Amino acid sequence: MRLQNRVSLREIGNLRDIGKEFMIPSIWSDVVDFFANNVYRSSENPEADAKASLDHMEVQAFHGVEIPIPDQDVEDKNAHKLQHVRTIGSLSWRGKNAQKDLVWVNLAESGVQCRTVKGRMQSFNNRLPAYLNGLFIIRCADGEIYKLAYGSQLRVIGSATAHGPEGLATVEDSEVGSKVVRLRSL
């Protein structure tokens, strides 16, 4: 996956700037949760370690990403097409609402906790649809680089099996809400 349309470094200096750019006020706490649950999971105090590491980091924001998807038009199983996915953030095109493309989030690679009160969330082949709200890279002081996406996850209503004359399933906003996930899980 290749990130595209980098936001100027003059505009983005920290996570709060990314929150303003993509209109995500809770980005700091969501990134702390991501680091605590995925990077510092085995630490004695994961949340404190996550906050400490995020104090000394560099960030970059992007408005697009190329996602390779299997090409179903050819017989070669290794052939891929590039799907261009965008999130505009606070920008708009000709006075319209900001654009947020829909993406599939692979639950196995996302690092998101997928349990609800009534059990496991329904998914489409272990994937959930989500609106892409932001794309960014975090470079920690220890040299680690994290390519992350911020998405508003949707949940399946009824059966995850496509039904009806259109062969569609229905989704709505999820109680899981918005989450930070690894870019590779898209």
C-alpha positions as CSV (number, residue, x, y, z in Angstrom):
1,M,0.0,0.0,0.0
2,R,1.2,3.4,-0.9
3,L,0.1,6.6,0.9
4,Q,-0.6,9.6,-1.3
5,N,-1.2,13.3,-1.0
6,R,0.9,14.2,2.0
7,V,-0.3,17.1,4.0
8,S,2.3,19.9,4.4
9,L,4.7,19.6,7.3
10,R,4.0,23.2,8.1
11,E,0.3,22.3,8.9
12,I,0.9,19.0,10.8
13,G,3.3,18.9,13.7
14,N,1.5,16.6,16.2
15,L,-1.5,14.4,16.7
16,R,-3.7,17.4,17.7
17,D,-3.0,18.9,14.3
18,I,-4.0,15.7,12.6
19,G,-7.2,15.8,14.7
20,K,-7.9,19.3,13.4
21,E,-7.1,18.4,9.8
22,F,-9.4,15.3,9.7
23,M,-12.0,16.7,12.2
24,I,-11.3,14.0,14.8
25,P,-11.2,15.5,18.3
26,S,-10.6,12.2,20.1
27,I,-7.6,11.2,18.1
28,W,-5.1,11.5,20.9
29,S,-7.0,9.1,23.2
30,D,-7.7,6.7,20.4
31,V,-4.1,6.5,19.4
32,V,-3.1,6.0,23.0
33,D,-5.6,3.1,23.2
34,F,-4.2,1.6,20.0
35,F,-0.6,1.7,21.3
36,A,-1.7,0.4,24.7
37,N,-3.6,-2.5,23.2
38,N,-1.1,-3.4,20.4
39,V,2.4,-2.1,21.1
40,Y,2.7,-2.1,24.9
41,R,0.2,-4.9,25.6
42,S,2.7,-6.9,27.7
43,S,3.9,-3.9,29.7
44,E,3.0,-3.4,33.4
45,N,1.4,-0.1,32.6
46,P,0.5,-0.1,28.9
47,E,-1.4,3.2,28.9
48,A,1.4,5.2,30.6
49,D,4.0,3.7,28.3
50,A,1.9,4.6,25.3
51,K,1.5,8.2,26.4
52,A,5.3,8.4,27.1
53,S,6.2,7.1,23.7
54,L,3.8,9.4,21.9
55,D,5.3,12.5,23.6
56,H,8.5,12.1,21.5
57,M,7.2,11.3,18.0
58,E,6.9,12.7,14.5
59,V,3.7,12.5,12.5
60,Q,2.7,12.9,8.9
61,A,-0.8,13.0,7.5
62,F,-2.1,11.9,4.1
63,H,-5.3,12.2,2.1
64,G,-5.1,9.0,0.1
65,V,-3.9,5.5,-0.2
66,E,-3.6,2.9,-3.0
67,I,-4.9,-0.5,-1.9
68,P,-4.1,-3.5,-4.1
69,I,-7.2,-5.7,-4.6
70,P,-7.4,-9.0,-6.5
71,D,-8.4,-8.6,-10.1
72,Q,-11.4,-10.7,-10.9
73,D,-11.3,-9.9,-14.6
74,V,-8.3,-12.1,-15.3
75,E,-7.5,-15.8,-14.7
76,D,-4.1,-15.1,-13.0
77,K,-4.8,-15.4,-9.2
78,N,-1.8,-13.1,-8.5
79,A,-3.1,-10.2,-10.6
80,H,-4.1,-7.1,-8.6
81,K,-5.7,-3.7,-9.4
82,L,-5.0,-0.6,-7.4
83,Q,-8.0,0.9,-5.6
84,H,-7.5,4.6,-4.8
85,V,-9.2,5.5,-1.5
86,R,-9.4,9.0,-0.2
87,T,-10.3,11.0,3.0
88,I,-10.4,14.7,2.6
89,G,-10.8,15.8,6.2
90,S,-11.6,19.4,6.7
91,L,-11.3,20.1,3.0
92,S,-14.3,20.0,0.7
93,W,-14.8,20.0,-3.0
94,R,-16.9,22.9,-4.3
95,G,-18.6,23.5,-0.9
96,K,-19.8,19.9,-0.5
97,N,-19.4,17.7,2.5
98,A,-16.0,16.2,3.2
99,Q,-15.3,12.9,1.5
100,K,-14.8,9.7,3.4
101,D,-14.5,6.6,1.3
102,L,-15.7,3.2,2.5
103,V,-13.1,0.5,3.2
104,W,-13.0,-3.0,4.5
105,V,-11.2,-3.5,7.8
106,N,-9.7,-7.0,8.3
107,L,-10.5,-7.9,11.9
108,A,-7.6,-10.3,12.2
109,E,-5.0,-7.7,11.4
110,S,-6.6,-4.6,12.8
111,G,-5.9,-5.1,16.5
112,V,-9.5,-4.0,17.3
113,Q,-11.2,-5.9,20.1
114,C,-14.2,-7.5,18.4
115,R,-16.3,-8.6,21.3
116,T,-19.7,-7.1,22.2
117,V,-22.0,-7.8,25.1
118,K,-24.0,-10.4,23.0
119,G,-20.9,-12.1,21.7
120,R,-18.8,-11.8,18.5
121,M,-19.6,-9.1,16.0
122,Q,-21.1,-10.3,12.7
123,S,-18.7,-9.7,9.8
124,F,-18.3,-10.4,6.1
125,N,-15.5,-13.0,5.9
126,N,-13.8,-11.5,9.0
127,R,-14.1,-8.0,7.6
128,L,-16.1,-5.0,8.6
129,P,-17.0,-2.0,6.5
130,A,-15.8,1.4,7.8
131,Y,-15.6,5.0,6.7
132,L,-12.0,6.1,6.3
133,N,-11.6,9.3,8.4
134,G,-7.8,9.8,8.4
135,L,-4.5,8.4,7.3
136,F,-1.2,9.1,9.1
137,I,2.2,7.8,10.0
138,I,3.8,7.9,13.5
139,R,7.6,7.7,13.9
140,C,8.4,7.0,17.5
141,A,11.7,8.0,19.1
142,D,12.9,4.3,19.2
143,G,12.8,4.3,15.3
144,E,9.6,2.3,14.9
145,I,7.2,3.5,12.2
146,Y,3.5,2.9,12.4
147,K,1.2,3.4,9.3
148,L,-2.2,3.9,10.7
149,A,-5.8,4.6,9.5
150,Y,-8.7,6.1,11.5
151,G,-12.1,4.6,10.6
152,S,-15.7,4.8,11.8
153,Q,-16.7,1.2,11.8
154,L,-20.1,0.0,10.7
155,R,-22.0,-3.1,11.9
156,V,-24.1,-5.6,10.1
157,I,-27.9,-5.5,10.6
158,G,-29.5,-8.9,10.5
159,S,-27.6,-11.6,8.6
160,A,-24.2,-11.0,7.1
161,T,-25.3,-13.2,4.1
162,A,-26.4,-11.0,1.2
163,H,-30.1,-11.4,0.6
164,G,-33.0,-9.7,-1.1
165,P,-33.5,-9.0,-4.8
166,E,-30.4,-6.7,-4.9
167,G,-28.2,-9.3,-3.1
168,L,-27.2,-6.7,-0.5
169,A,-26.7,-6.8,3.3
170,T,-27.5,-3.8,5.5
171,V,-25.1,-1.9,7.7
172,E,-25.4,1.0,10.2
173,D,-23.1,2.9,12.6
174,S,-21.6,0.6,15.2
175,E,-21.4,0.9,18.9
176,V,-17.7,0.1,18.5
177,G,-17.4,3.6,17.0
178,S,-14.2,5.0,15.5
179,K,-10.9,3.1,15.9
180,V,-7.3,3.4,14.9
181,V,-6.1,0.4,12.9
182,R,-3.0,-0.6,11.1
183,L,-3.0,0.5,7.4
184,R,-2.3,-3.1,6.3
185,S,-5.6,-4.2,7.7
186,L,-7.5,-2.2,5.1
